[in-house]
């Protein structure tokens, strides 16, 4: 700690991202990346924008990313003024914390959820209260009704549990909190879940956030977006334009537009992930694991007789990495990203050897 640090820097406990190790022949099942490459059309669009000499990179990108907003709006039956785009969904969420969730009353989110939420609260001085998940690790909507709050946020499916909250339950929460923004973080919704985007047409207090990092295979491009009432979007734009007018570069914009337009490739990748997830769940259950129901591109599992940290360590020794959270209530779970069929079979074979 340096004497030059501000009090803000001193007080922070930063978010810890998933490990990106440099291990030969690694089977990487810890950060929920897609096991498949992005749409060939997205790659072609990026190469075309780059050109033979890269001359376009000397020019700033469109600060409003209008082409991307239009593509997102067409995809979901919205209008461009209902769309906000940012440098990954993490930046979109960060702006939501500043623009929509910082009020006198504390915001609410689950006690087991995306661990960036409390980091944003500390960074931006947002008061918060956590709401316990039920014994089966699901969200009880009744716990978000009749409780004073400055906003509500949760992933759906939740992370790291993978459990989905029904749209009717989300509507109940939004209806019961008309003076609070309800942010639904849908990073994993495309793997079998039902998006809350239609609720943004019924409720002016619902904001839905998406990323292209998972189902569109573009984690390395960093593109996210939000859909909601124009008044919510305007607040996000005000914060964005007071922070960074050019959050998306030229390559990210054209690549994201092409990826969003390529529905056939998107649907096929999601189908393969869901099929592999089903097989992985069955294989883990056969090995004695308890696996939570998941509509994400990962599963959350524990073995009743084996310590999760020891299992993660033993897998790592076999060049397979998964995510282990040393947190109350979930320290005996492993979060396992759905990889290819071959990667998930290698995981199952390694666990079988470890358990035996």
Sine and cosine of phi, psi and omega as CSV:
sin_phi,cos_phi,sin_psi,cos_psi,sin_omega,cos_omega
0.00,0.00,0.78,-0.62,-0.09,-1.00
-0.98,-0.19,0.43,-0.90,0.07,-1.00
-0.93,0.37,-0.26,0.97,0.00,-1.00
-1.00,0.10,-0.19,0.98,-0.04,-1.00
-0.93,0.36,0.62,-0.78,0.15,-0.99
-0.97,0.26,0.22,-0.98,0.04,-1.00
-0.90,0.43,-0.54,0.84,0.05,-1.00
-0.86,0.52,-0.76,0.65,-0.01,-1.00
-0.89,0.45,-0.62,0.78,0.00,-1.00
-0.90,0.43,-0.59,0.81,-0.11,-0.99
-1.00,0.10,-0.17,0.99,-0.10,-1.00
-0.98,0.22,0.59,-0.81,0.27,-0.96
-0.88,-0.48,0.99,-0.13,-0.17,-0.98
-0.90,0.44,0.42,-0.91,0.14,-0.99
-0.89,0.45,0.63,-0.78,0.03,-1.00
-0.95,-0.30,0.95,-0.31,-0.01,-1.00
-0.95,0.32,0.27,-0.96,0.06,-1.00
-0.86,0.51,0.61,-0.79,-0.07,-1.00
-0.90,0.44,0.63,-0.78,0.08,-1.00
-0.86,-0.50,0.95,0.32,-0.12,-0.99
-0.97,0.24,0.38,-0.92,0.06,-1.00
-0.96,-0.29,1.00,0.09,-0.03,-1.00
-0.84,-0.54,0.74,-0.67,-0.02,-1.00
-0.91,0.42,0.62,-0.78,0.07,-1.00
0.82,0.58,0.64,0.77,-0.07,-1.00
-0.97,0.23,0.67,-0.74,0.22,-0.98
-0.97,-0.24,0.96,-0.29,-0.21,-0.98
-0.98,-0.19,0.98,-0.21,-0.06,-1.00
-0.83,-0.56,0.68,0.73,-0.11,-0.99
-0.85,-0.53,-0.21,0.98,-0.10,-0.99
-0.80,-0.60,0.26,0.96,0.13,-0.99
0.85,0.52,0.50,0.87,0.14,-0.99
-0.97,0.24,0.38,-0.92,0.07,-1.00
-0.95,0.32,0.62,-0.78,0.08,-1.00
-0.99,0.17,-0.06,1.00,-0.08,-1.00
-0.92,-0.40,0.47,-0.88,0.02,-1.00
-0.94,0.35,0.28,-0.96,0.04,-1.00
-0.94,0.35,0.16,-0.99,0.03,-1.00
-0.80,0.60,0.74,-0.68,0.10,-1.00
-0.82,0.57,-0.50,0.87,0.03,-1.00
-0.93,0.37,-0.55,0.84,0.06,-1.00
-0.93,0.37,-0.68,0.74,0.02,-1.00
-0.89,0.46,-0.69,0.73,0.00,-1.00
-0.89,0.45,-0.63,0.78,0.00,-1.00
-0.91,0.40,-0.62,0.78,0.02,-1.00
-0.91,0.41,-0.70,0.71,0.00,-1.00
-0.90,0.43,-0.62,0.78,0.02,-1.00
-0.91,0.41,-0.65,0.76,0.02,-1.00
-0.92,0.39,-0.60,0.80,0.01,-1.00
-0.92,0.40,-0.65,0.76,0.01,-1.00
0.95,0.31,0.02,-1.00,-0.07,-1.00
-0.96,0.29,-0.45,0.89,-0.06,-1.00
-0.87,-0.50,0.01,1.00,0.02,-1.00
0.93,0.37,0.32,0.95,-0.11,-0.99
-0.88,0.47,-0.49,0.87,-0.04,-1.00
-0.92,0.39,-0.34,0.94,-0.01,-1.00
-0.94,0.35,-0.19,0.98,0.06,-1.00
-0.97,0.24,-0.24,0.97,-0.04,-1.00
-0.98,-0.19,0.63,-0.78,0.09,-1.00
-0.88,0.47,0.49,-0.87,0.11,-0.99
-0.97,0.24,0.15,-0.99,0.09,-1.00
-0.91,0.42,0.88,-0.47,-0.04,-1.00
-0.89,0.45,-0.42,0.91,0.01,-1.00
-1.00,-0.07,-0.18,0.98,-0.02,-1.00
0.75,0.67,0.76,0.65,-0.11,-0.99
-0.86,0.51,-0.64,0.77,0.00,-1.00
-0.87,0.50,-0.63,0.78,0.00,-1.00
-0.95,0.33,-0.68,0.74,0.03,-1.00
-0.87,0.49,-0.64,0.77,0.02,-1.00
-0.91,0.41,-0.64,0.77,0.00,-1.00
-0.91,0.41,-0.68,0.73,0.04,-1.00
-0.90,0.44,-0.69,0.72,-0.02,-1.00
-0.87,0.49,-0.71,0.71,0.02,-1.00
-0.89,0.45,-0.64,0.77,-0.06,-1.00
-0.89,0.47,-0.56,0.83,-0.12,-0.99
-0.90,-0.44,0.22,0.98,0.04,-1.00
0.92,0.39,0.56,0.83,0.02,-1.00
-0.94,-0.35,-0.09,-1.00,0.12,-0.99
-0.91,-0.41,0.42,-0.91,-0.05,-1.00
-0.83,0.55,-0.50,0.87,0.00,-1.00
-0.97,0.24,-0.02,1.00,0.10,-0.99
-0.98,-0.18,0.12,0.99,-0.10,-0.99
-0.85,-0.52,0.72,-0.69,0.13,-0.99
-0.85,-0.53,0.64,-0.77,0.01,-1.00
-0.82,-0.57,0.49,-0.87,-0.03,-1.00
-0.43,-0.90,0.03,-1.00,-0.06,-1.00
-0.98,0.17,0.98,0.18,-0.10,-1.00
0.99,0.15,0.39,-0.92,0.00,-1.00
-0.92,0.39,-0.38,0.93,0.05,-1.00
-0.88,0.47,-0.66,0.75,0.04,-1.00
-0.93,0.37,-0.63,0.77,0.05,-1.00
-0.86,0.50,-0.70,0.72,0.03,-1.00
-0.90,0.43,-0.66,0.75,0.00,-1.00
-0.86,0.52,-0.69,0.73,0.02,-1.00
-0.92,0.39,-0.56,0.83,0.04,-1.00
-0.90,0.43,-0.63,0.78,0.04,-1.00
-0.87,0.48,-0.65,0.76,0.00,-1.00
-0.97,0.26,-0.68,0.74,-0.18,-0.98
-1.00,0.07,-0.48,0.88,-0.20,-0.98
-0.79,-0.62,-0.30,0.96,-0.14,-0.99
-0.90,-0.43,0.02,1.00,-0.03,-1.00
-0.99,-0.15,1.00,-0.10,0.00,-1.00
-0.71,-0.70,-0.09,-1.00,-0.03,-1.00
-0.93,0.37,-0.65,0.76,-0.03,-1.00
-0.99,0.16,0.46,-0.89,0.00,-1.00
-0.95,0.30,0.52,-0.85,0.12,-0.99
-0.99,0.12,0.31,-0.95,-0.03,-1.00
-0.88,-0.48,0.68,-0.73,0.19,-0.98
-0.44,-0.90,0.29,-0.96,-0.09,-1.00
-0.90,0.44,0.43,-0.90,0.03,-1.00
-0.95,0.31,-0.43,0.90,0.09,-1.00
-0.89,-0.46,0.94,-0.33,-0.12,-0.99
-0.24,-0.97,-0.20,-0.98,0.01,-1.00
-0.88,0.47,0.85,-0.53,-0.16,-0.99
-0.97,0.25,-0.01,1.00,0.10,-1.00
-0.97,0.23,-0.40,0.92,-0.08,-1.00
-0.85,0.52,-0.78,0.63,0.03,-1.00
-0.91,0.41,-0.45,0.89,0.07,-1.00
-0.91,0.41,-0.72,0.69,0.06,-1.00
-0.86,0.51,-0.64,0.77,0.00,-1.00
-0.87,0.49,-0.68,0.73,0.01,-1.00
-0.93,0.37,-0.65,0.76,-0.03,-1.00
-0.90,0.43,-0.67,0.74,-0.11,-0.99
-0.97,-0.22,0.07,1.00,0.02,-1.00
0.92,0.38,0.67,0.75,0.01,-1.00
-0.99,-0.16,0.87,-0.50,0.05,-1.00
-0.93,0.37,0.60,-0.80,-0.02,-1.00
-0.55,-0.84,0.38,-0.92,0.14,-0.99
-0.73,-0.68,0.66,-0.76,0.04,-1.00
-1.00,-0.08,0.57,-0.82,-0.03,-1.00
-0.92,-0.40,0.89,-0.46,-0.07,-1.00
-0.87,0.49,0.68,-0.74,0.20,-0.98
-0.93,0.37,0.31,-0.95,0.05,-1.00
-0.95,0.31,0.04,-1.00,-0.02,-1.00
-0.89,0.46,-0.45,0.89,0.04,-1.00
-1.00,-0.10,0.27,0.96,0.09,-1.00
0.92,0.39,0.51,0.86,0.10,-1.00
-0.96,-0.28,0.31,-0.95,0.05,-1.00
-1.00,0.07,0.78,-0.62,0.09,-1.00
-0.99,-0.12,0.94,-0.34,-0.07,-1.00
-0.87,0.49,-0.45,0.89,-0.01,-1.00
-0.88,0.48,-0.43,0.90,-0.01,-1.00
-0.96,0.28,-0.15,0.99,0.01,-1.00
-0.94,-0.35,0.22,0.98,-0.03,-1.00
-0.89,-0.45,0.72,-0.70,0.01,-1.00
0.97,0.25,0.39,0.92,-0.03,-1.00
-0.82,-0.58,0.83,-0.55,-0.03,-1.00
-0.86,0.52,0.72,-0.69,-0.03,-1.00
-0.36,-0.93,0.35,-0.94,0.06,-1.00
-0.98,-0.20,0.16,0.99,-0.02,-1.00
0.48,-0.88,0.28,-0.96,-0.02,-1.00
-0.69,-0.72,0.67,-0.74,0.05,-1.00
-0.59,-0.81,0.64,-0.77,0.09,-1.00
-0.33,-0.94,0.51,-0.86,0.12,-0.99
-0.98,0.20,0.51,-0.86,0.10,-1.00
-0.58,-0.81,0.94,-0.33,-0.01,1.00
-0.87,0.50,0.46,-0.89,-0.01,-1.00
-0.94,0.34,0.47,-0.88,0.08,-1.00
-0.86,-0.51,0.74,-0.67,0.20,0.98
-0.99,-0.15,0.27,0.96,-0.12,-0.99
-0.98,0.19,-0.54,0.84,-0.03,-1.00
1.00,0.08,0.00,1.00,-0.04,-1.00
-0.99,0.14,0.61,-0.79,-0.06,-1.00
-0.97,-0.24,0.61,-0.79,0.11,-0.99
-0.99,-0.16,0.75,-0.67,-0.05,-1.00
-0.90,0.43,0.49,-0.87,-0.02,-1.00
-0.88,0.47,-0.59,0.81,0.03,-1.00
-0.87,0.49,-0.61,0.79,0.01,-1.00
-0.93,0.36,-0.64,0.77,0.06,-1.00
-0.90,0.44,-0.65,0.76,0.04,-1.00
-0.88,0.47,-0.63,0.77,0.03,-1.00
-0.88,0.48,-0.66,0.75,0.01,-1.00
-0.90,0.43,-0.71,0.70,-0.01,-1.00
-0.90,0.43,-0.66,0.75,-0.02,-1.00
-0.91,0.41,-0.58,0.81,-0.05,-1.00
-0.99,0.15,-0.17,0.99,-0.02,-1.00
-0.79,-0.61,0.87,0.49,-0.11,-0.99
-0.90,0.43,-0.34,0.94,-0.03,-1.00
-0.98,-0.21,0.18,0.98,0.04,-1.00
-0.82,-0.57,0.56,-0.83,0.09,-1.00
-0.99,0.13,0.72,-0.70,0.08,-1.00
-0.95,-0.31,0.94,-0.34,-0.02,-1.00
-0.99,-0.11,0.85,-0.53,0.02,-1.00
-0.95,-0.32,0.93,-0.37,-0.10,-1.00
-1.00,-0.03,0.98,-0.19,-0.16,-0.99
-0.97,-0.25,0.76,0.65,-0.01,-1.00
-0.86,0.50,-0.47,0.88,-0.13,-0.99
-0.88,-0.47,0.26,0.97,-0.17,-0.99
-0.92,0.39,-0.40,0.92,-0.16,-0.99
-0.98,0.21,-0.04,1.00,-0.05,-1.00
-0.98,-0.22,0.67,0.74,0.08,-1.00
0.90,-0.44,-0.02,1.00,-0.01,-1.00
-1.00,-0.04,0.07,-1.00,0.02,-1.00
-0.91,-0.41,0.89,-0.46,-0.07,-1.00
-0.92,0.38,0.55,-0.83,0.05,-1.00
-1.00,0.03,0.10,0.99,-0.01,-1.00
-0.82,0.57,-0.64,0.77,0.05,-1.00
-0.85,0.52,-0.44,0.90,0.01,-1.00
-0.93,0.36,-0.38,0.92,0.01,-1.00
-0.93,0.38,-0.29,0.96,0.06,-1.00
-0.99,0.10,-0.35,0.94,-0.03,-1.00
-0.99,-0.15,-0.47,0.88,-0.10,-0.99
-0.79,-0.61,0.80,-0.60,0.01,-1.00
-0.99,0.15,0.01,1.00,-0.01,-1.00
-0.93,-0.35,0.24,0.97,0.02,-1.00
-0.96,-0.30,0.80,-0.60,0.08,-1.00
-0.86,-0.51,0.80,-0.60,-0.01,-1.00
-0.93,-0.37,0.77,-0.63,-0.07,-1.00
-0.91,-0.41,0.74,-0.68,0.02,-1.00
-0.82,-0.57,0.28,-0.96,0.08,-1.00
-0.72,-0.70,0.45,-0.89,0.12,-0.99
-0.99,-0.11,0.11,0.99,-0.08,-1.00
-0.96,0.28,-0.48,0.87,-0.13,-0.99
-0.99,-0.16,-0.98,0.18,-0.13,-0.99
-0.95,0.33,-0.32,0.95,0.04,-1.00
-0.98,-0.19,0.05,1.00,0.13,-0.99
0.87,0.49,0.56,0.83,-0.08,-1.00
-0.83,-0.55,0.64,0.77,0.01,-1.00
-0.86,0.51,-0.54,0.84,-0.02,-1.00
-0.98,0.20,-0.16,0.99,-0.03,-1.00
-1.00,-0.08,-0.43,0.90,0.04,-1.00
0.89,0.45,0.98,0.21,0.05,-1.00
-0.69,-0.73,0.77,-0.64,0.10,-0.99
-0.65,-0.76,0.24,-0.97,0.02,-1.00
-0.44,-0.90,0.30,-0.96,0.06,-1.00
-0.76,-0.65,0.51,-0.86,0.07,-1.00
-0.80,-0.60,0.74,-0.67,0.01,-1.00
-0.10,-0.99,-0.10,-1.00,0.02,-1.00
-0.86,0.51,0.58,-0.82,0.00,-1.00
-0.81,0.59,-0.52,0.86,0.02,-1.00
-0.91,0.41,-0.61,0.79,0.06,-1.00
-0.93,0.38,-0.67,0.75,-0.02,-1.00
-0.90,0.43,-0.63,0.77,0.01,-1.00
-0.88,0.48,-0.62,0.78,0.04,-1.00
-0.89,0.45,-0.66,0.75,0.04,-1.00
-0.90,0.44,-0.66,0.75,0.00,-1.00
-0.90,0.44,-0.61,0.79,0.00,-1.00
-0.90,0.44,-0.67,0.74,0.04,-1.00
-0.93,0.36,-0.71,0.71,-0.01,-1.00
-0.85,0.53,-0.70,0.72,-0.03,-1.00
-0.98,0.20,-0.07,1.00,0.16,-0.99
-0.98,-0.19,0.02,1.00,-0.07,-1.00
-0.85,-0.53,-0.82,0.57,-0.02,-1.00
-0.38,-0.92,0.94,-0.34,-0.06,-1.00
-0.95,0.31,-0.30,0.95,-0.08,-1.00
-0.82,-0.57,0.91,0.41,-0.07,-1.00
-0.95,0.30,-0.41,0.91,-0.02,-1.00
-0.91,-0.42,0.78,-0.62,0.00,-1.00
-0.99,0.16,0.11,-0.99,-0.09,-1.00
-0.88,0.47,-0.63,0.77,-0.03,-1.00
-0.93,0.36,-0.64,0.77,0.01,-1.00
-0.90,0.44,-0.65,0.76,-0.04,-1.00
-0.89,0.45,-0.78,0.63,-0.06,-1.00
-0.94,0.34,-0.60,0.80,0.03,-1.00
-0.90,0.43,-0.66,0.75,0.00,-1.00
-0.92,0.40,-0.67,0.74,0.02,-1.00
-0.86,0.51,-0.73,0.69,-0.01,-1.00
-0.90,0.43,-0.64,0.77,0.00,-1.00
-0.90,0.43,-0.66,0.75,-0.01,-1.00
-0.92,0.38,-0.56,0.83,0.00,-1.00
-0.97,0.26,-0.40,0.92,-0.07,-1.00
-1.00,0.04,0.96,0.28,-0.06,-1.00
-0.91,0.42,-0.58,0.82,-0.05,-1.00
-0.90,0.44,-0.71,0.70,0.00,-1.00
-0.92,0.40,-0.68,0.74,0.04,-1.00
-0.84,0.54,-0.75,0.66,-0.05,-1.00
-0.90,0.43,-0.62,0.78,-0.02,-1.00
-0.92,0.38,-0.68,0.74,0.03,-1.00
-0.89,0.46,-0.68,0.73,0.02,-1.00
-0.90,0.44,-0.65,0.76,0.01,-1.00
-0.87,0.50,-0.69,0.72,-0.01,-1.00
-0.91,0.42,-0.65,0.76,0.02,-1.00
-0.89,0.45,-0.69,0.73,-0.01,-1.00
-0.90,0.45,-0.68,0.74,0.01,-1.00
-0.89,0.45,-0.68,0.73,0.02,-1.00
-0.92,0.40,-0.61,0.79,0.04,-1.00
-0.87,0.50,-0.66,0.75,0.01,-1.00
-0.89,0.45,-0.68,0.74,0.01,-1.00
-0.92,0.39,-0.68,0.73,0.02,-1.00
-0.87,0.49,-0.69,0.73,0.01,-1.00
-0.87,0.49,-0.69,0.72,0.01,-1.00
-0.90,0.44,-0.67,0.74,0.00,-1.00
-0.91,0.42,-0.65,0.76,0.03,-1.00
-0.91,0.41,-0.66,0.75,0.03,-1.00
-0.88,0.47,-0.63,0.78,0.02,-1.00
-0.91,0.42,-0.42,0.91,0.04,-1.00
-1.00,0.01,0.09,1.00,0.07,-1.00
1.00,-0.08,0.11,0.99,0.01,-1.00
-0.98,0.20,0.56,-0.83,0.23,-0.97
-1.00,-0.02,0.83,-0.55,-0.08,-1.00
-0.86,-0.50,0.82,-0.57,0.03,-1.00
-0.95,0.33,0.55,-0.84,0.10,-1.00
-0.86,0.52,0.72,-0.70,-0.08,-1.00
-0.75,-0.66,0.69,-0.72,0.21,-0.98
-0.89,-0.46,0.49,0.87,0.02,-1.00
-0.91,-0.42,-0.05,-1.00,0.05,-1.00
-1.00,-0.09,0.55,0.83,0.09,-1.00
-0.48,-0.88,0.25,-0.97,0.12,-0.99
-0.81,-0.58,0.42,-0.91,-0.02,-1.00
-0.86,-0.50,0.90,-0.43,-0.20,-0.98
-0.65,-0.76,0.47,-0.88,0.08,-1.00
-0.65,-0.76,0.48,-0.88,0.08,-1.00
-0.95,-0.31,0.81,-0.59,-0.11,-0.99
-0.91,0.42,-0.32,0.95,-0.04,-1.00
-0.93,-0.36,-0.07,1.00,-0.08,-1.00
-0.79,-0.61,0.64,-0.77,-0.01,-1.00
-0.94,0.33,0.73,-0.68,-0.08,-1.00
-0.90,0.43,-0.65,0.76,0.00,-1.00
-0.89,0.46,-0.64,0.77,0.03,-1.00
-0.92,0.39,-0.62,0.78,0.05,-1.00
-0.90,0.43,-0.69,0.72,0.02,-1.00
-0.87,0.49,-0.66,0.75,0.01,-1.00
-0.91,0.42,-0.68,0.73,0.00,-1.00
-0.91,0.41,-0.60,0.80,0.07,-1.00
-0.91,0.41,-0.67,0.74,-0.01,-1.00
-0.87,0.49,-0.61,0.79,0.03,-1.00
-0.90,0.44,-0.31,0.95,0.06,-1.00
-0.97,-0.23,0.29,0.96,0.04,-1.00
0.90,0.44,0.56,0.83,0.11,-0.99
-0.83,-0.55,0.85,-0.53,0.00,-1.00
-0.89,-0.45,0.69,-0.72,0.07,-1.00
-0.80,-0.60,0.08,-1.00,-0.05,-1.00
-0.98,-0.21,0.78,-0.62,0.09,-1.00
-0.86,-0.50,0.80,-0.61,-0.02,-1.00
-0.97,-0.26,0.86,-0.50,0.03,-1.00
-1.00,0.04,0.92,0.39,-0.09,-1.00
-0.77,-0.63,0.48,-0.88,0.03,-1.00
-0.82,0.58,0.60,-0.80,0.05,-1.00
0.97,0.22,-0.42,0.91,-0.07,-1.00
-0.83,-0.57,0.25,0.97,-0.07,-1.00
-0.95,0.30,-0.12,0.99,0.07,-1.00
-0.96,-0.26,0.21,0.98,0.03,-1.00
-0.96,-0.26,0.47,-0.89,0.19,-0.98
-0.90,-0.45,0.72,-0.70,0.16,-0.99
-0.99,-0.13,0.85,-0.52,-0.12,-0.99
-0.88,-0.48,0.90,-0.44,0.06,-1.00
-0.92,0.38,0.61,-0.79,0.09,-1.00
-0.98,0.19,0.92,-0.39,0.05,-1.00
-0.99,-0.10,-0.47,-0.88,0.11,-0.99
-0.96,0.28,0.19,-0.98,0.07,-1.00
-0.83,0.55,-0.69,0.72,-0.03,-1.00
-0.90,0.43,-0.66,0.75,0.00,-1.00
-0.91,0.41,-0.67,0.74,-0.02,-1.00
-0.95,0.33,-0.52,0.86,0.09,-1.00
-0.93,0.36,-0.62,0.78,0.06,-1.00
-0.89,0.46,-0.62,0.78,0.07,-1.00
-0.88,0.47,-0.74,0.67,-0.01,-1.00
-0.88,0.48,-0.66,0.75,0.01,-1.00
-0.90,0.44,-0.65,0.76,0.00,-1.00
-0.91,0.41,-0.68,0.73,0.02,-1.00
-0.90,0.44,-0.62,0.78,0.03,-1.00
-0.87,0.49,-0.68,0.73,0.02,-1.00
-0.92,0.40,-0.66,0.75,0.00,-1.00
-0.90,0.43,-0.70,0.71,-0.04,-1.00
-0.93,0.36,-0.45,0.89,-0.01,-1.00
-1.00,0.04,0.00,0.00,0.00,0.00
